[in-house]
Amino acid sequence: MRFLRVFIVSLRGLWSYPVRTWLAVLGIAISTLLVVFLLSVLYNFKVSLVGQVQSVGLQQIAVVPGKLLNSGKNISQTNLSSLLSFTSVASTLTYKDAMDVKQQIPEIVQAAPQIETITSMRTATKSVETMYTGTTPDYADVFSMELEEGRFFTEQEAADGTPVIVLGQSVKQLLFEDQSALDQKVKVKGIDFTIIGVLKEKQLIGFNFDERVYTSYQMVAETANLQNASMIFFKAQSPEGLEAVRQKIAPVIIKNHGGVQDFGLMAPEGALHVIDTITDLVTAIAVGITGISFLVGGLGIMNVMLLTVKERTREIGIRKTVGAQWWDILLQFLVEAMYISVMGCVIGLAGAYGLLITLHRIFPVLSAHFPWEIVAGCLLFSVVLGLLFGITPAAKALRIKPIDALRYE
């Protein structure tokens, strides 16, 4: 009952000066909006990236041209500065590297070398630029790709050099819009291909599946006059023991390359490690910069409360004279400071959520999940902020002597 009475007295005191109170609330609201919105965007961005990596499973190992300068370490064991020292080189990876690994390492169940070039694809009436990609039938399973219509090419078609092709979703829409593309003819590098499949839309960090078309590795190598694979992808039997499998792959490829390791190996945990490292760094920077605005907002609360104490000196003296205890005075001013802080926090949270929904509508790939741990942490912090910046004005109010207060004009 006493707390309720103190709360009502505090509200009356604050809203006796509405403009000043709203300015203090606005300072906290803006600070909260900035911090929560940035943290929520970073959180959803990280969740989106991790979800994309996990959507293809945790059994993949990618072989990429280049290497870490500290090549004795796995990518998942390096820090950010080491990751930045990754040096790219002209690819020496080959189709033979992929097949040798698949044949010699029992734990590898699929191998998909990728060879690619940008070229034009034409129908009788339209033409588009696309990524002309050669690979093996294992590619679809390695990346858990789903077909909207048709099928992927087979081992037999690849071995026979059958001119069949699978379209990514964007290429299909540009050439055929909403019509079926199955069994249609397209011309690439002077060869007439038959479309046997169209992939569903798929997103993965670092890869654009929708802008590609897929046929056999040998077909692209011959028609585009290419020799080396841009990357090689492997899929292991299970995610357990993936590091041991990774270590078995390197010696096989090194042997084909004359004893030189001019490539790097990356497993899903390596990609997740990179995502964690970068997002944690950006989050720390964002919190550090936007956190300054909370300090400014807190100082605004203190200034408002100090002015309130000064202007209500006579009221404080009367309350003490009629029997108000020191804790009544202390509680009143702490409640006022916390009220400003919490109210500003709630308004800021509402604004951050609204911005997050708007951002999701503009960029659907970014989810609109509002992390409740951030909300709870922000509310708790606002209470602590009110206490910290309300202590000084409250202490000043406690030091006022009733006789001096009653003389105050």
C-alpha positions as MATLAB code, in Angstrom:
seq = 'MRFLRVFIVSLRGLWSYPVRTWLAVLGIAISTLLVVFLLSVLYNFKVSLVGQVQSVGLQQIAVVPGKLLNSGKNISQTNLSSLLSFTSVASTLTYKDAMDVKQQIPEIVQAAPQIETITSMRTATKSVETMYTGTTPDYADVFSMELEEGRFFTEQEAADGTPVIVLGQSVKQLLFEDQSALDQKVKVKGIDFTIIGVLKEKQLIGFNFDERVYTSYQMVAETANLQNASMIFFKAQSPEGLEAVRQKIAPVIIKNHGGVQDFGLMAPEGALHVIDTITDLVTAIAVGITGISFLVGGLGIMNVMLLTVKERTREIGIRKTVGAQWWDILLQFLVEAMYISVMGCVIGLAGAYGLLITLHRIFPVLSAHFPWEIVAGCLLFSVVLGLLFGITPAAKALRIKPIDALRYE';
ca = [
       0.000    0.000    0.000;
       2.827    2.385    0.853;
       4.575    1.613   -2.422;
       1.373    2.298   -4.375;
       0.969    5.635   -2.629;
       4.593    6.541   -3.370;
       4.100    5.509   -7.015;
       1.042    7.761   -7.418;
       2.841   10.705   -5.786;
       5.821   10.129   -8.097;
       3.656   10.139  -11.234;
       1.923   13.338  -10.179;
       5.265   14.970   -9.543;
       6.707   13.959  -12.909;
       3.738   14.939  -15.032;
       3.616   18.346  -13.408;
       6.394   19.046  -15.927;
       5.239   17.043  -19.032;
       7.601   18.549  -21.611;
      10.672   17.914  -19.500;
       9.503   14.383  -18.659;
       8.764   13.511  -22.296;
      12.194   14.708  -23.393;
      13.853   12.426  -20.834;
      11.612    9.518  -21.906;
      12.436   10.212  -25.557;
      16.174   10.044  -24.853;
      15.841    6.550  -23.360;
      13.409    5.482  -26.113;
      15.833    6.427  -28.886;
      18.704    4.667  -27.105;
      16.634    1.514  -26.651;
      15.427    1.558  -30.254;
      18.981    1.805  -31.610;
      20.422   -0.923  -29.409;
      17.548   -3.402  -29.688;
      17.028   -2.898  -33.419;
      20.709   -3.401  -34.230;
      21.012   -6.430  -31.940;
      17.833   -7.946  -33.396;
      19.010   -7.436  -36.977;
      22.389   -9.002  -36.197;
      20.690  -11.876  -34.375;
      18.338  -12.580  -37.294;
      21.161  -12.207  -39.805;
      23.209  -14.773  -37.911;
      20.239  -17.140  -37.600;
      19.618  -16.815  -41.346;
      23.223  -17.614  -42.241;
      23.452  -20.527  -39.817;
      20.124  -21.863  -41.078;
      21.361  -21.749  -44.670;
      24.525  -23.663  -43.768;
      22.581  -26.229  -41.771;
      19.970  -26.602  -44.524;
      22.470  -28.539  -46.621;
      23.425  -30.720  -43.666;
      26.563  -30.932  -41.579;
      28.299  -33.643  -43.586;
      29.861  -31.506  -46.333;
      33.509  -30.720  -46.906;
      34.503  -28.136  -49.496;
      37.900  -27.997  -51.196;
      38.789  -24.484  -52.353;
      41.855  -23.127  -54.215;
      44.268  -21.283  -51.932;
      45.366  -21.843  -48.346;
      45.774  -20.309  -44.919;
      49.231  -18.918  -44.364;
      49.281  -20.824  -41.072;
      48.309  -23.957  -43.017;
      48.795  -26.265  -40.070;
      45.435  -25.184  -38.659;
      41.891  -25.978  -39.622;
      39.761  -22.927  -40.481;
      37.548  -23.617  -37.468;
      40.600  -23.234  -35.209;
      41.722  -19.856  -36.505;
      40.975  -16.342  -35.351;
      39.725  -13.504  -37.553;
      43.193  -12.202  -38.452;
      44.212  -15.665  -39.632;
      41.074  -15.959  -41.744;
      41.978  -12.699  -43.439;
      45.357  -14.209  -44.357;
      43.700  -16.838  -46.561;
      45.393  -16.511  -49.954;
      43.570  -17.420  -53.146;
      45.474  -18.921  -56.071;
      44.616  -20.146  -59.564;
      42.787  -23.432  -59.176;
      44.645  -26.668  -59.823;
      41.757  -28.838  -58.628;
      40.594  -31.480  -61.085;
      37.832  -33.987  -61.736;
      40.386  -36.720  -60.960;
      40.977  -35.247  -57.476;
      37.287  -35.624  -56.698;
      36.990  -39.176  -58.039;
      40.190  -40.342  -56.305;
      38.970  -39.085  -52.935;
      35.592  -40.791  -53.397;
      37.229  -44.080  -54.375;
      39.975  -44.115  -51.731;
      38.093  -42.841  -48.666;
      35.149  -45.079  -47.684;
      33.585  -42.386  -45.487;
      33.000  -40.173  -48.553;
      29.699  -41.093  -50.170;
      29.379  -38.280  -52.722;
      31.792  -36.118  -54.700;
      30.826  -33.086  -56.788;
      33.578  -31.132  -58.549;
      32.324  -27.831  -59.935;
      33.569  -26.196  -63.122;
      31.931  -22.995  -64.310;
      31.953  -20.015  -66.611;
      29.598  -17.169  -67.445;
      27.986  -17.526  -70.854;
      24.760  -16.805  -72.697;
      21.838  -19.198  -73.032;
      19.286  -18.748  -75.798;
      15.872  -20.012  -76.715;
      14.170  -19.202  -79.998;
      13.025  -15.825  -78.630;
      15.057  -14.949  -75.522;
      18.636  -14.834  -74.290;
      20.096  -14.584  -70.777;
      23.515  -14.536  -69.174;
      23.989  -17.455  -66.800;
      26.595  -19.380  -64.837;
      27.231  -22.454  -67.011;
      28.113  -25.076  -64.394;
      29.472  -28.576  -64.838;
      29.365  -31.136  -62.058;
      28.290  -34.698  -61.248;
      24.873  -36.153  -60.355;
      26.027  -36.173  -56.710;
      25.773  -32.364  -56.653;
      22.024  -32.343  -56.030;
      22.334  -34.598  -52.997;
      25.392  -32.812  -51.586;
      23.410  -29.555  -51.411;
      20.009  -31.131  -50.641;
      18.566  -29.497  -53.743;
      14.892  -29.973  -54.579;
      13.393  -29.989  -58.056;
      10.328  -27.973  -58.977;
       9.844  -30.154  -62.035;
      11.751  -32.886  -63.838;
      14.954  -34.486  -62.568;
      18.730  -34.096  -62.314;
      20.970  -35.704  -64.938;
      22.254  -39.267  -64.400;
      25.685  -40.903  -64.357;
      24.912  -42.555  -67.690;
      23.971  -39.247  -69.319;
      27.182  -37.705  -67.994;
      29.292  -40.605  -69.283;
      27.624  -40.539  -72.724;
      27.899  -36.762  -73.040;
      24.149  -36.406  -73.499;
      23.278  -32.710  -73.976;
      20.799  -32.366  -71.110;
      20.615  -29.447  -68.695;
      18.953  -28.411  -65.409;
      17.927  -24.783  -64.844;
      18.120  -22.688  -61.704;
      14.887  -20.944  -60.720;
      15.888  -17.419  -61.819;
      17.079  -18.609  -65.244;
      13.854  -20.533  -65.758;
      11.732  -17.486  -64.900;
      13.696  -15.237  -67.263;
      13.396  -17.640  -70.178;
       9.994  -19.268  -69.686;
       8.245  -17.242  -66.959;
       5.368  -19.359  -65.603;
       5.343  -21.883  -68.448;
       6.833  -25.353  -68.082;
      10.448  -25.595  -69.230;
      10.613  -29.404  -69.432;
      11.726  -30.819  -72.798;
      12.330  -27.301  -74.178;
      15.488  -26.672  -76.179;
      18.147  -24.099  -75.264;
      21.419  -23.298  -77.000;
      24.648  -22.941  -74.988;
      28.094  -22.705  -76.579;
      26.559  -23.631  -79.930;
      25.045  -26.882  -78.601;
      21.329  -27.612  -78.311;
      20.495  -28.845  -74.807;
      17.263  -30.452  -73.677;
      15.916  -29.158  -70.365;
      15.229  -32.115  -68.069;
      14.711  -30.308  -64.756;
      14.128  -27.026  -62.938;
      15.380  -26.479  -59.391;
      13.366  -24.894  -56.616;
      14.587  -21.564  -55.283;
      17.483  -22.069  -52.861;
      19.645  -19.671  -50.894;
      23.032  -20.347  -49.364;
      25.680  -17.867  -48.263;
      28.391  -17.658  -50.911;
      26.420  -19.587  -53.578;
      23.799  -18.459  -56.052;
      22.024  -21.604  -57.203;
      19.165  -19.782  -58.924;
      21.365  -18.027  -61.495;
      23.043  -21.270  -62.622;
      22.374  -24.030  -65.111;
      23.785  -27.515  -64.561;
      25.098  -30.216  -66.865;
      27.905  -32.796  -66.730;
      31.442  -31.790  -65.787;
      32.896  -33.182  -69.024;
      30.386  -31.282  -71.168;
      31.315  -27.896  -69.663;
      35.058  -28.693  -69.712;
      34.939  -29.512  -73.440;
      32.539  -26.851  -74.678;
      34.012  -24.011  -72.583;
      37.636  -25.182  -72.980;
      38.214  -25.339  -69.211;
      40.428  -27.723  -67.258;
      40.304  -27.066  -63.547;
      37.450  -27.167  -61.063;
      36.614  -23.979  -59.201;
      35.722  -26.022  -56.093;
      35.100  -29.620  -55.053;
      32.359  -30.670  -52.643;
      32.251  -33.925  -50.701;
      29.590  -35.456  -48.501;
      30.528  -37.818  -45.683;
      28.422  -40.664  -44.317;
      27.690  -38.762  -41.103;
      28.689  -35.529  -39.329;
      30.497  -37.531  -36.631;
      34.244  -37.736  -37.180;
      34.152  -35.134  -39.949;
      37.508  -33.700  -38.893;
      39.149  -37.129  -39.275;
      37.645  -37.463  -42.752;
      38.895  -33.991  -43.639;
      42.427  -34.979  -42.697;
      42.214  -38.026  -44.975;
      41.202  -35.950  -47.995;
      44.233  -33.657  -48.059;
      46.918  -36.379  -48.645;
      44.990  -37.816  -51.605;
      44.797  -34.466  -53.400;
      48.343  -33.460  -52.403;
      49.647  -36.635  -54.069;
      47.917  -35.653  -57.340;
      49.424  -32.150  -57.064;
      53.044  -33.260  -56.818;
      53.244  -32.957  -53.052;
      52.032  -29.332  -52.928;
      49.030  -28.244  -50.858;
      47.608  -25.379  -52.893;
      44.075  -25.737  -51.589;
      42.106  -25.365  -48.381;
      39.476  -27.545  -46.766;
      36.375  -26.177  -45.105;
      33.738  -28.167  -43.243;
      30.425  -26.741  -41.951;
      31.860  -26.028  -38.512;
      34.444  -23.850  -40.249;
      31.709  -21.801  -41.918;
      29.809  -21.575  -38.621;
      33.015  -20.493  -36.875;
      33.515  -17.694  -39.419;
      29.886  -16.573  -38.996;
      30.183  -16.599  -35.189;
      33.476  -14.703  -35.243;
      32.281  -11.949  -37.556;
      28.816  -11.493  -36.010;
      30.230  -11.449  -32.468;
      32.721   -8.765  -33.480;
      30.087   -6.635  -35.214;
      27.714   -7.086  -32.246;
      30.386   -5.931  -29.780;
      31.108   -2.847  -31.894;
      27.400   -2.052  -32.284;
      26.741   -2.386  -28.555;
      29.770   -0.240  -27.740;
      28.720    2.565  -30.074;
      24.977    2.565  -29.369;
      25.565    2.001  -25.643;
      26.923    5.556  -25.447;
      23.416    6.781  -26.246;
      22.182    5.036  -23.086;
      24.720    7.016  -21.070;
      23.430   10.232  -22.618;
      19.848    9.172  -21.843;
      20.791    8.378  -18.260;
      22.358   11.800  -17.840;
      19.111   13.249  -19.163;
      17.204   11.425  -16.426;
      19.594   12.752  -13.787;
      19.226   16.328  -15.023;
      15.447   16.100  -14.989;
      15.454   14.645  -11.482;
      17.874   17.257  -10.146;
      15.656   20.033  -11.479;
      12.638   18.277   -9.985;
      14.298   18.123   -6.568;
      15.163   21.808   -6.727;
      11.678   22.895   -7.800;
       9.958   20.675   -5.208;
      12.180   21.636   -2.278;
       9.278   23.202   -0.342;
       7.098   20.109   -0.969;
       9.880   17.864    0.353;
      10.180   20.007    3.490;
       6.427   19.831    4.139;
       6.408   16.047    3.705;
       9.277   15.670    6.170;
       7.567   18.005    8.638;
       4.347   15.975    8.646;
       6.203   12.722    9.290;
       7.472   11.329    6.006;
      10.414    8.996    6.619;
      13.700    9.211    4.750;
      12.945    6.019    2.815;
       9.668    7.548    1.575;
      11.592   10.413    0.021;
      14.282    8.088   -1.351;
      11.747    5.680   -2.826;
       9.764    8.494   -4.414;
      12.666    9.845   -6.456;
      14.036    6.404   -7.356;
      10.570    5.387   -8.595;
      10.364    8.547  -10.699;
      13.758    7.845  -12.295;
      12.880    4.181  -12.954;
       9.497    5.195  -14.375;
      11.150    7.472  -16.949;
      13.697    4.781  -17.827;
      11.225    1.877  -18.132;
       8.655    3.925  -20.036;
      11.335    5.029  -22.508;
      12.514    1.419  -22.816;
       8.999    0.144  -23.621;
       8.476    2.818  -26.281;
      11.900    2.030  -27.757;
      11.117   -1.714  -27.837;
       7.859   -1.057  -29.669;
       9.665    1.118  -32.201;
      12.421   -1.474  -32.704;
       9.846   -4.200  -33.305;
       8.049   -2.037  -35.849;
      11.303   -1.351  -37.716;
      12.169   -5.057  -37.663;
       8.803   -5.972  -39.223;
       9.306   -3.294  -41.891;
      12.811   -4.590  -42.660;
      11.457   -8.136  -42.949;
       8.888   -6.999  -45.521;
      11.610   -5.333  -47.578;
      14.092   -8.223  -47.183;
      12.069  -11.433  -46.595;
      15.263  -13.479  -46.257;
      15.810  -11.724  -42.907;
      13.375  -13.087  -40.334;
      11.435  -10.826  -37.962;
      12.096  -12.827  -34.801;
      12.281  -10.558  -31.763;
      14.634  -12.247  -29.260;
      12.937  -12.203  -25.870;
      16.251  -12.465  -24.074;
      17.195   -9.091  -25.586;
      13.826   -7.645  -24.532;
      14.158   -8.954  -20.969;
      17.763   -7.791  -20.730;
      16.839   -4.337  -21.978;
      13.988   -3.976  -19.476;
      16.237   -5.098  -16.626;
      18.944   -2.703  -17.753;
      16.436    0.169  -17.856;
      15.478   -0.503  -14.221;
      19.160   -0.520  -13.219;
      19.746    2.639  -15.254;
      16.915    4.398  -13.448;
      18.334    3.369  -10.084;
      21.881    4.470  -10.929;
      20.927    7.872  -12.286;
      18.202    8.430   -9.695;
      20.458    7.907   -6.668;
      22.168   11.311   -6.863;
      18.911   13.345   -7.048;
      17.365   11.158   -4.322;
      20.391   11.681   -2.079;
      20.160   15.427   -2.660;
      16.494   15.350   -1.626;
      17.380   13.453    1.576;
      19.885   16.126    2.576;
      17.276   18.895    2.502;
      16.440   20.067    6.020;
      12.754   20.737    6.703;
      13.361   24.214    8.201;
      15.410   25.286    5.156;
      12.852   23.781    2.773;
       9.971   25.668    4.349;
      11.871   28.954    3.878;
      12.608   28.111    0.205;
      10.822   30.307   -2.331;
];
